[in-house]
């Protein structure tokens, strides 16, 4: 009986949240962000942004970036290699994301991502982007079907990269698939109408209509995000890989000198 009550309460909470989102969309086109509260700012990009000048993005206070790498079991983003290589030359912390498919096995999706993104190429955990696409909006897969694909994908990536992947989702997807069974994974939530302050999130995508300079592609806009914490928190949690490498080399050199 208690379990049933809990499920009913959770369902009502989700419905209330979604109703609030729908109402907010009538009044707000972009969520209001308190940059004093959330000072660490970042973007997410794909081939749609075309050629990116990463130094120019960094000059606009971009501290982190999520770079699209793969989709499903067979697609690789055309720009992932260029973006990873160029971003590595800046102080921007980077990760890469995989667009989740409801239609192929989690193991082969993991293989696709791992083939595209090396362990030493990202400063933050890998990301699984799970959202509705095509007919999935009207023909939603069941929780059981989705978990059977998502769980082995997450576990395979965690085993390979040595850290829990971040899950990106929209609010409807979060309430249907993530909240109950995957709440122990870091959350990157899309909420472009209002701050998702009732959720426990690591990153928040607050706009898909951002405009910065430094990219030239088919898409004129760029997605904007913030980190849930201070700049000091961010630096402690996500060290830039180049700095890690420098520290490691220094330690090796010191050790040799001692010997």
Secondary structure as UniProt FT lines:
FT   HELIX           2..25
FT   TURN            26..27
FT   TURN            35..37
FT   STRAND          41..45
FT   HELIX           47..49
FT   STRAND          50..52
FT   HELIX           54..59
FT   TURN            60..61
FT   STRAND          62..71
FT   TURN            72..74
FT   STRAND          75..76
FT   TURN            78..79
FT   HELIX           80..87
FT   TURN            88..89
FT   STRAND          93..99
FT   TURN            102..103
FT   HELIX           106..116
FT   HELIX           119..121
FT   STRAND          127..130
FT   HELIX           134..137
FT   HELIX           143..161
FT   STRAND          166..170
FT   HELIX           171..173
FT   HELIX           174..178
FT   TURN            179..181
FT   TURN            183..184
FT   STRAND          187..190
FT   TURN            197..198
FT   STRAND          203..210
FT   STRAND          215..216
FT   STRAND          222..227
FT   HELIX           231..237
FT   HELIX           241..258
//
